[in-house]
Amino acid sequence: MVFDTITTEEKLFNFEHPKTYTNLGIAVGMFAFVIISINKVYLEFDFIETIFHPVAVISFIAFIASVFFTMFSKEDILINYTGYLKITSDEFIIDKEKINFTDIISIKLSVDDYEGRAKNTHSSIKPMYSIGVNNFVTISTDNKKIEKKIQVCSLRETHLISDFLAAQIVKNKFPKADPKQLIAIFSHNFKKTEEARNYIADQIKSNKIKTVEGLLMMNYSSDEEVKELRKKYNIN
């Protein structure tokens, strides 16, 4: 599995994105309103109102239209491609640097953003759809810590990453890492698989995870299933 590593920065003025016209509509409209107000109170020049009244109206119309288009647009973020992250069955390869799973003492995976994801935004003047750049992989060994931001193109890819790593975790390929941290990588559905539950049960029996905590990690669906899990794995 190979992913682009990236850095990102938000674009302030991009005239190809409706967000820019939303901001300009607000700014120009407020400026025109202030000028008209000052003119009415202090100056009383007819030509000022003749000029700035249409400007205010046009700005308001532009603002409303751009808000509508912004609602159905993607994020306006500049992506800088810095390298690549490759995940194999035994190691991470980051720009040709190899980090074996057995050397990793800590791993954090936050990969739930993907291109086209509808964002949970309460603001109608922000883009509704993501471009899939809010994903992070943090890896620590005894002598280094590496954090990389990656772009994910589809929902399917988010599942592939977590499930592929989970499949390596249950094979005990991360002996130095905290089991709780590793299990946090498991997807909701993967936690219900035989392989995941066997792994979690082994961590309980080796006293690395408390019994109740481990059973919760197995994502049981009923009290009856808890009893079955306790009996199956001989967990008290």
Secondary structure, DSSP 8 states (H G I E B T S, - for coil): -EEEEEEEEE-S--TTSHHHHHHHHHHHHHHHHHHHHHIIIII--HHHHHHHHHHHHHHHHHHHHHHHHHHTSB--EEEEEEEEEEE-SSEEEETTEEEEGGG-SEEEEE----EEEE---S-TTS-SEEES--EEEEEE-SS-EEEEEE----HHHHHHHHHHHHHHHTTT--TTS-HHHHHTTS-TTGGGSHHHHHHHHHHHHTTSS-HHHHHHHTT--SHHHHHHHHHHHT--
